[in-house]
Amino acid sequence: MEAAVRVVARGGLRKLTYRAVAAEAGVTHGLVAHHFGSRDALLEEALRWCVTRSIETSSLVPASGRLEDFAATLADFIAADPDVQAFQYELKLEASRRPELRHHVDVLYDAYRDAVREALACFDVSQDMAEIVFAALDGLVFHQVTSGAPGRTEESVDALRRLLAAHRAQASPGASDGTLNEPKLSCTNLRSGDEEHFHRA
């Protein structure tokens, strides 16, 4: 999967061929073709791998279930492997020119939106904030991928946490006495179901 992601991130979706992926992975063209069966299957598997990895390692739904840990590792994750995110933006850009790719983009963003909704539920933040939070995070990822400024991402995520905390405090009286800072037991198992987003699509 990593080989397919690197090929697209560095050369665009049009460079995604069995031969290019095989060369990047150091295996034979026939092995890649036999394993995936079609270019669409290769693309779907690479996309599933990217989204699952992104959600798990960016702490959108942290194991602690605490708002102060929301997206705690986002900047570090992007900096460590920007190709993972570049692959997804390449797919989105190409889909604007090729309607047949739209389904892949819908699956991609539905998975992220679901992860944001699950995170907000953990933090007792109302669901009407989900689209705003998703758009903010998507923009932060894009800017770091294109500008390489992780410090700015960390500052912005911290500001986003403060905004969410203020919104929660205004909507829920319990937030002011600290009772809503306790993690919810239902949050601890959320990350294990990330791949279900793809199976539902």
Backbone torsions as a table, in degrees:
resi	resn	phi	psi	omega
1	MET	NA	-39.9	-179.1
2	GLU	-61.6	-35.8	179.6
3	ALA	-63.9	-43.7	178.7
4	ALA	-63.4	-41.3	179.4
5	VAL	-62.8	-44.2	-179.6
6	ARG	-64.5	-39.9	179.7
7	VAL	-60.0	-47.0	-178.5
8	VAL	-70.5	-42.9	-178.1
9	ALA	-60.6	-34.9	-174.8
10	ARG	-95.8	-22.3	-176.1
11	GLY	-128.7	-0.7	-178.1
12	GLY	88.8	164.3	-175.1
13	LEU	-64.3	-28.8	-178.8
14	ARG	-66.7	-16.7	178.6
15	LYS	-86.9	-3.0	-177.8
16	LEU	-77.7	98.2	176.4
17	THR	-131.2	160.3	175.8
18	TYR	-56.1	-42.4	-175.7
19	ARG	-64.8	-42.5	-179.2
20	ALA	-66.5	-42.0	179.4
21	VAL	-66.2	-41.1	179.0
22	ALA	-61.9	-43.1	179.5
23	ALA	-63.9	-40.8	179.8
24	GLU	-67.0	-36.7	-177.4
25	ALA	-86.5	-13.4	-178.8
26	GLY	75.4	32.3	178.1
27	VAL	-126.4	179.7	-178.6
28	THR	-82.5	152.5	176.3
29	HIS	-57.3	-42.7	-178.7
30	GLY	-62.9	-35.7	179.6
31	LEU	-64.0	-44.4	179.4
32	VAL	-64.7	-45.8	-179.4
33	ALA	-61.7	-41.4	-179.1
34	HIS	-68.3	-39.4	-175.9
35	HIS	-68.4	-42.4	-174.1
36	PHE	-96.8	-33.5	176.6
37	GLY	84.3	-33.9	178.4
38	SER	-153.4	159.6	178.8
39	ARG	-65.6	-37.4	178.4
40	ASP	-62.6	-40.1	178.5
41	ALA	-65.1	-39.1	176.6
42	LEU	-61.9	-44.6	180.0
43	LEU	-63.7	-43.8	-179.2
44	GLU	-64.4	-41.1	179.3
45	GLU	-66.4	-41.0	178.5
46	ALA	-64.3	-40.0	179.4
47	LEU	-66.3	-43.9	178.1
48	ARG	-59.2	-44.1	179.5
49	TRP	-61.3	-44.3	-178.9
50	CYS	-62.9	-48.5	-175.5
51	VAL	-67.7	-44.2	178.8
52	THR	-59.7	-44.7	179.8
53	ARG	-64.9	-42.3	-178.2
54	SER	-62.6	-46.8	-177.6
55	ILE	-65.1	-43.1	-177.4
56	GLU	-67.5	-42.0	-171.8
57	THR	-90.1	-12.0	178.6
58	SER	-93.0	-1.2	177.5
59	SER	58.7	36.7	173.5
60	LEU	-59.8	-39.3	173.6
61	VAL	-117.6	84.6	-174.8
62	PRO	-67.2	151.3	-179.6
63	ALA	-60.2	-29.6	-178.1
64	SER	-72.4	-23.9	-175.4
65	GLY	71.4	14.7	-176.8
66	ARG	-102.5	140.0	-178.8
67	LEU	-60.3	-35.9	-178.2
68	GLU	-67.3	-11.1	177.3
69	ASP	-102.3	1.2	-178.8
70	PHE	-59.8	125.5	177.9
71	ALA	55.3	31.9	-173.9
72	ALA	-62.3	-31.1	-176.3
73	THR	-107.3	14.1	-175.4
74	LEU	-57.5	-52.4	-176.6
75	ALA	-63.1	-42.1	179.9
76	ASP	-64.8	-39.7	-179.6
77	PHE	-64.0	-45.0	179.9
78	ILE	-62.8	-44.6	-178.6
79	ALA	-64.0	-34.4	-177.1
80	ALA	-72.1	-31.9	-176.5
81	ASP	-152.2	72.6	-177.7
82	PRO	-64.4	-20.8	179.9
83	ASP	-60.3	-32.5	-179.8
84	VAL	-60.3	-43.2	-180.0
85	GLN	-78.3	-38.8	179.1
86	ALA	-59.5	-38.5	176.9
87	PHE	-55.6	-45.3	-176.8
88	GLN	-69.1	-38.0	177.4
89	TYR	-70.0	-34.1	174.9
90	GLU	-61.6	-41.9	179.0
91	LEU	-63.6	-43.4	-180.0
92	LYS	-64.1	-42.9	179.8
93	LEU	-64.1	-44.5	-179.7
94	GLU	-65.2	-32.8	179.7
95	ALA	-65.3	-25.2	177.3
96	SER	-68.7	-20.6	178.7
97	ARG	-103.5	-19.5	-176.5
98	ARG	-129.8	96.0	-176.1
99	PRO	-55.3	-26.5	-178.3
100	GLU	-67.0	-15.4	178.5
101	LEU	-90.4	-5.5	-174.1
102	ARG	-58.5	-36.7	-179.5
103	HIS	-58.3	-42.3	-179.2
104	HIS	-62.0	-40.3	179.3
105	VAL	-67.5	-40.6	178.6
106	ASP	-61.4	-43.1	177.9
107	VAL	-61.8	-44.0	179.9
108	LEU	-57.3	-53.0	-174.5
109	TYR	-77.8	-27.5	173.5
110	ASP	-62.4	-39.0	179.1
111	ALA	-62.9	-43.5	179.4
112	TYR	-68.4	-41.1	178.3
113	ARG	-62.1	-41.6	177.7
114	ASP	-61.9	-40.6	179.5
115	ALA	-64.0	-39.4	178.0
116	VAL	-65.6	-43.6	178.7
117	ARG	-60.8	-41.8	179.2
118	GLU	-63.9	-40.1	178.8
119	ALA	-63.9	-46.0	-179.6
120	LEU	-62.6	-35.7	177.0
121	ALA	-64.2	-38.6	177.1
122	CYS	-60.3	-38.7	-174.4
123	PHE	-91.1	4.7	-176.3
124	ASP	57.4	36.7	173.8
125	VAL	-100.1	134.7	-174.3
126	SER	-61.2	147.5	-175.5
127	GLN	-69.0	-14.3	178.7
128	ASP	-69.4	-7.7	176.6
129	MET	-91.4	-7.0	-171.0
130	ALA	-59.0	-48.7	-176.4
131	GLU	-67.6	-36.0	178.5
132	ILE	-65.8	-44.8	179.9
133	VAL	-64.9	-43.6	178.3
134	PHE	-58.9	-47.2	-178.8
135	ALA	-63.1	-38.8	178.7
136	ALA	-63.9	-46.4	-179.6
137	LEU	-65.4	-41.7	179.4
138	ASP	-60.3	-42.8	178.3
139	GLY	-65.5	-39.6	178.9
140	LEU	-64.4	-41.5	178.4
141	VAL	-63.0	-46.4	-179.4
142	PHE	-59.3	-45.5	-178.4
143	HIS	-65.7	-37.3	178.6
144	GLN	-70.6	-38.5	178.5
145	VAL	-61.5	-39.3	-175.6
146	THR	-88.4	-24.2	-176.7
147	SER	-113.0	-19.6	179.5
148	GLY	66.1	47.0	-178.4
149	ALA	-123.7	78.3	-177.5
150	PRO	-63.1	-31.4	179.8
151	GLY	-61.3	-38.8	178.5
152	ARG	-66.5	-37.5	177.5
153	THR	-63.2	-46.0	-179.3
154	GLU	-61.4	-42.8	178.9
155	GLU	-63.0	-41.1	-178.4
156	SER	-70.1	-39.4	177.3
157	VAL	-64.0	-39.6	177.9
158	ASP	-62.5	-41.7	177.5
159	ALA	-64.7	-38.2	178.2
160	LEU	-63.6	-40.8	177.3
161	ARG	-60.3	-42.1	179.9
162	ARG	-63.8	-40.1	178.3
163	LEU	-64.1	-41.8	178.8
164	LEU	-65.9	-39.8	178.5
165	ALA	-63.4	-41.4	179.1
166	ALA	-66.0	-41.1	178.3
167	HIS	-63.2	-42.2	179.3
168	ARG	-65.1	-42.8	-179.0
169	ALA	-63.2	-37.2	180.0
170	GLN	-69.7	-36.2	-176.6
171	ALA	-85.5	-26.3	-173.7
172	SER	-129.0	109.6	179.9
173	PRO	-54.9	-31.2	-178.3
174	GLY	-64.3	-20.6	-178.2
175	ALA	-68.8	-27.5	-175.9
176	SER	-71.7	-23.2	-179.9
177	ASP	-101.0	7.8	174.6
178	GLY	88.7	-3.7	-176.2
179	THR	-67.3	-25.8	-179.1
180	LEU	-84.1	-0.1	175.9
181	ASN	-80.4	-14.1	179.5
182	GLU	-72.6	133.5	-179.8
183	PRO	-65.8	145.5	177.4
184	LYS	-88.2	138.3	-177.8
185	LEU	-60.4	-31.7	-177.9
186	SER	-68.8	-14.1	-177.4
187	CYS	-81.0	-21.1	-170.9
188	THR	-70.4	-20.6	-177.3
189	ASN	-104.1	3.1	-173.9
190	LEU	-66.2	-39.5	-172.5
191	ARG	-67.5	-24.6	-177.9
192	SER	-70.1	-15.1	-177.0
193	GLY	-103.5	16.5	-175.4
194	ASP	-57.2	-39.8	-175.4
195	GLU	-69.0	-13.7	178.7
196	GLU	-63.6	-23.8	178.8
197	HIS	-57.6	-38.6	-177.0
198	PHE	-75.2	-37.4	-177.9
199	HIS	-71.3	-25.4	178.4
200	ARG	-77.8	-23.9	-173.1
201	ALA	-73.3	NA	NA
